[in-house]
Amino acid sequence: MARRKREDDGFGSSRQIKSPAAKVFNVVNIIFLLILGLICLYPFWYEICISFSSNAAVNAKRVYFYPVEFSMEAFKYVLERRPFWKSLGYTVLRVCLTLPISMVVMCLAAYPLSKNNLVFRARTFYVWFFFLTMLFNGGMIPTYLLVTGLGLKNTIWALVLPTTVNVFNMLLLLSFFRNVPDGLEDAARIDGAGHFRTLFQIFVPISKPVLATVALFTLVNNWNAWFDGMIYMQSDKYPLQTYLRTIIFNFDFQSLTLEERVRLAQMNQKSLKAAQMVIGAIPILMVYPFLQKYFVSGITLGSVKG
């Protein structure tokens, strides 16, 4: 195993000198990860190229690494379709409802579970109760019967309520809350603050990294979900990802008017599907850069108890 040497930098400290073997390993590692990243990125880039290429170029299979005979016809057709915008609206509504409800509920659950057994004696029981739900669940059929029995089927709440609490995200919050200095909570208690005030005025404001990370996870999970929309909602209320799946695997030509059929026959199906997938991915890609700076710190903070 290659050893690293140290040398004095002239300011009383030392820095590591990497051996030739270590340098070669770093170069090979960087090249490997770069190739792997390009392989993962290429399918999405290919769909972008397809969506901006002409029908003739797509039919001739001349599109590989860049758009050929640049065309916006596929995007124009997609943006004029009412079902696409309707499904996009349902997805936006789902995210706007699920995100605040989920964040509040998970914070309310993580806060008491972050206390020790002297403060909350039933803590161990409830932690295991939540943890076991990550390993075992009731199954699809019982969940469907429950949603149907509660009268939630074909309503937006069938997409919101079953996914309100994600135990993995709640455990991230729990782990972060456990690392909040006890002195802050003691000071709040001396000033007469109760548990709710302590949570929302002390714990939540200093937990922005982990809250942003959990919000990103919740946003992505709900934006990309398609299966629950397929089993709980009728076709006129499909969320975006469920709608995209239907046009990819079992598009219903009978629902189109004669004018739409004629126009659709003149266009390439691959370009249309690619354009819709690109438009569906744009909102989540626009949100991610604003939360990226919190992402790594939100995952790692709280992983080691100070």
N, C-alpha and C positions, 0 to 999 in steps of 0.2 A: 504494500500500500504506500503510495507516495506521501512523503512527509513534507511539511511546509516549514521553511526557515523564516527567521525573523531578523530584521536589521534595524538599527537605530536611525530615525529620520532626522536627527539633529536637534529635536525639541524635547528630548527626554522621554519620548514614547517610541514604540516599535511598531512596525508594520509587517505583515506577512508577505513572503516572497513565494509565489507559486512555482512549483517544480515544472519542468517541461511536460511531464506526464499529466499534471493537473491542467495545464494550459491546453494541451491537446484534447483532454476530456471535455473541457468547457466548450471548445470550438465544436467538437462533434455533437455535444449535447444541444448547443444552440442551433446547429444546422438541422438536427433531427426534429427538434421542436418546431422550427420554422417550416419544415416540410409537412409535419403533421398538422400545423395550423392551416397551411394552404390547402391541404386535402379536405379539412373540415369546412373551410370557407368556400371552396370551389362550387359545391352544389348550389349554394345560395347565389353566388355570382353568376352561375350558368343560367339560373332562372331569371335574373335581372337582364342578362344578355338576350334571352329568348323573348322576354316581354317587350324589349325595345327594337326587335328585329322585324323585318317585313315578312309577310306570309310566304313569299317565294323563297326567301332565304331559309326559313324554318323548315318548309317542306323539302327543300333540297339538302337539308342537314349540313348547312355551311356555317352554323353558329357553334363556336367552341369557346373562345376566350374573350370575345368582344362582340358588341352588337353589329349585325350586318344589315346594310340598307336601313338605317335608322327610321323607325316608325313609331307613332304614338296612337295608332288606331286601336290597339288592344285596350289601352288605358281609357280612351274616349268611350269605347263600348261599355267597359266595366263601370265607369263613373256615371253613365246614363241609366244604369239598371237600378230600379227601385228596390228589388229584393236584397241587393248587396248593401245598400245604405241602411235598410231596415235591420238587417242582421248586425251590421256594425253598430247601430244605435242600441240594440239589445246588449251587445258586449260591453259598450261604454257604460250603460246603465248598471250592468252587473258589477263591473269593476268599481264604479262610484259608490255602490251600496255595500259591496263586500269589504272593501279596503278599510273604511272607518269602523264598521261594525267589528270586523275581525281584529283590528288593532286594539280597540277598547276591550273586547272580551279577553284577548290573550294577555293584555297587561293586567287586567283584574285577576286572572288566574295565576300569572307568574309572580306577582307581588307577594301574596301570602305563602306561596310555595318556596320562595327564596329565603324565608325565615328559618331559624333553627327550631329544633323540636321543643325547646323550652317556651318559645313564643307561640308556636302553632303545633300543638301536640299531635295532630292527625296528619302532619306534613308528609311523613314517609308513606302512609297509606295512599294518599292522593297522588303523590308522585308516581308510585307504582301503578295506580289506577290509570293515569294518563299514559304512562309508558307502555303498558300492555296493549293499549289501543293502536300503537304503532306496529305491533306484531300480529295482532288478531283484530278482525273487524266482523261486523254482522253479516257481511256478504251483500251482493248486489240485489238479490231478490227481496230479502227483508228490508233493505233500505228503500227499494222501490215501493214496497207495500206500505212502509211508514210514510213516505212522502205523499203517496196517493191517499192514504187514510187521513192525513192531516189536511187534505184539500189543497195541497200546494202544486199539484201537477198542472202544467201549462201556465204557470205564473212565474214571474221573475224570482220569487222566493224559493222556488225549487232549485235554482242555480246558486242562490246566495247562502241560505241557512245551512245546508249540509256541509259546506266547505268553510264555515266560519272559523272553526278552531283547527289549526294545523299544529299537531303536538310537537313536531320537530321545531317549528318556529317559536312555539311557546317555550321550549326548553332553551333555546338561544336567549330569549328574554330572561328566563329564570337564572341562567348562568351569569348574565351580565348584572342583574340586580343583586346577586349575591356578593359582587365585588364592589358595590357602592359602600364607601366608608361608613362605619357605624356612627361616627361622630355627627354626620349630617342628619341622620334620623333622630339621634338623641337630642340635637339642638332643636329640631322641629317639634319634638315631643315636649321639650321644656317650654317652648313658645305656645304650647296649647294646640298644635296641629294634630288632627286625627289621621287615620290611615289613608282616607281618600285624598286629603289635602297633601299629605306626604308623598303619595304616589304621583299625583298630577302636577305638583309644584316643585318637587325635588327630583324624584326618580326619572320621570319622563323627560324633563328638559336636559338632564345630563346624559341621557341615553340615546342621543341622536344617531350615533353610528349603527347601533344594533337595531334601532327602530327603522332606519332607512333600509337596512339590509332585509329585515323581515317584510317591510312594505314592498320591496322589489320582488322578493320571493312570492308574496301573495299576488302582486300584480301580474307577474309572468304566469303563474299557475292558473289564474282565472282567465287571463286573456287567451291562453293556448288550450284551455279545456274544450273538448268537443263531445265526449261520450255522454256526459250528463245531459247536454242539450238534446242529444239524439233520443234518449229514452224518456225524458221528462217533458219535452216541448213538442208541439206540433210544428209542421214545416214552415208555417207563416210566422213563427216566433223563434226560429233557430238563431242561436248566437253565431258570430262570424265564423269561427273555426268549424262548427258543424255544417254551416252553409257551404264553406269551401270544400269540405269533404264530399258533400252531396254532388257538387258540380264536377268533382274529379272522378268519382266512382260511379255514380248513377244519376247523371244529369237528365232532367225531365224535359224533353223537347215538346211534349204535348201541352205544357203550360205556356209556351211561347205563342205570340201572335204570328200571323203569316209574314208580316213585315220583318219581325225579329228573326224568323227562320231563314228568310232570304238573306238578311244581313249576316247572320251567323254562318251560313253556308259559304260566304265569301271570305271568312276569316279562319285563321288557324286556331284549333282548339288548344294547342300547347301554349300559344302566345296569350290567349285569354286566361287560362288557368294560372300561368306564371304572373300575369299582371295583377290578378286578384290576390295571389299570395304575397306579392311584393307590397301592395297597398296595405294588406292586413298586417304585415310585419313592421311597417314604418312607424306607427305610434309607439310601440314598445321599444324600438330602436332609438327613438327620440327621448324617451324617458331615462333610459339606462345611463347616458353620460352624466346626468345631473346627480345620480345616486352612486356612481362608480367610486368616488373618493371615500365614501363611507363603507364600501362593500368589504374590503379586506379587513379593516379595523373592526367592523361589526361582527365578522366571523371569529376573529382571533381574540378580541377583548372578552374577558370573562371565561376563557378556556382554562386559565390557571388561577386558582384562588389565591389572592394576595394575602 
